[in-house]
Amino acid sequence: MPRRTATQEFLESATQLAAISGMEMELCSAAAPQVHKTHTRVEVTCNFTASYASTCQFLAAIDQLSQISKVSSLEVDTQRNSQAYPVHVTFQLYYRGQLHDTELKRGAL
């Protein structure tokens, strides 16, 4: 797990991957980090308009990033008869928790 929070890098990568996939990104933003005893979790929400194929391509590309993430929610509005659909996806990003003083002294870096 990464030791530092690189949420901004994830947002930038997601936006670039969306453009490469031919998607229209409307929003990609992060919530406040949630700090737990062993890790930190950040929820990232992205809203975009895309075809089924470009959505799959985007998710596959996100999976190749070095950042540890999982899709916690995926909603596709298929009510419209169209080649592109509104998509709402929520990612959970995970980071390693803060090292304790004893871990630093042992050289756990």
SVG drawing of the C-alpha trace seen along z (x, -y; Angstrom):
<svg xmlns="http://www.w3.org/2000/svg" viewBox="-35 -19 51 23">
<polyline fill="none" stroke="black" stroke-width="0.4" points="0.0,0.0 1.3,-3.5 2.6,-5.3 1.4,-8.8 -1.9,-10.1 -1.7,-10.8 -5.3,-11.5 -4.6,-14.5 -2.5,-12.2 -5.4,-9.7 -7.8,-12.5 -5.5,-13.7 -4.9,-10.2 -8.6,-9.4 -9.3,-12.6 -6.6,-11.8 -7.8,-8.2 -11.3,-9.5 -10.1,-11.8 -8.1,-9.0 -11.2,-6.7 -13.3,-9.3 -15.5,-10.1 -16.9,-13.4 -15.9,-13.8 -18.3,-16.1 -16.9,-15.7 -14.1,-13.9 -13.6,-14.9 -12.4,-13.4 -14.0,-13.5 -12.0,-14.1 -9.7,-11.2 -11.0,-8.8 -8.1,-7.8 -8.3,-4.3 -5.8,-2.5 -4.1,-0.6 -4.9,-2.6 -6.4,-5.8 -9.3,-5.6 -10.4,-8.3 -13.6,-8.2 -13.4,-9.6 -16.6,-10.2 -16.6,-10.6 -19.5,-11.5 -19.2,-11.2 -21.0,-10.4 -19.7,-7.5 -20.5,-4.5 -20.4,-1.1 -17.1,-0.2 -15.4,-3.4 -16.6,-2.9 -15.1,0.6 -11.9,-0.7 -11.7,-3.4 -12.3,-1.0 -9.7,1.4 -7.1,-1.4 -7.9,-2.6 -7.2,1.0 -3.7,0.7 -2.7,-2.3 -0.3,-1.7 -2.8,-3.3 -4.7,-0.7 -8.4,-1.3 -11.7,0.5 -15.0,-0.4 -17.6,-0.7 -20.4,-1.9 -21.2,-2.0 -24.4,-3.4 -25.2,-3.6 -28.4,-5.4 -29.7,-3.4 -33.0,-5.1 -32.0,-7.0 -31.7,-5.4 -28.3,-6.7 -24.7,-5.8 -23.5,-7.5 -24.9,-7.1 -24.5,-9.1 -22.2,-7.1 -21.6,-7.6 -18.7,-5.7 -17.3,-5.8 -13.8,-4.6 -12.3,-3.8 -8.5,-4.7 -6.4,-3.1 -3.2,-4.3 -1.0,-2.8 -1.5,-4.2 1.0,-6.5 4.1,-4.8 4.5,-4.8 7.7,-6.1 8.9,-2.5 8.5,-1.5 10.5,-4.5 13.3,-3.6 13.4,0.0 13.9,-1.3 10.5,-0.1 10.6,-2.8"/>
</svg>
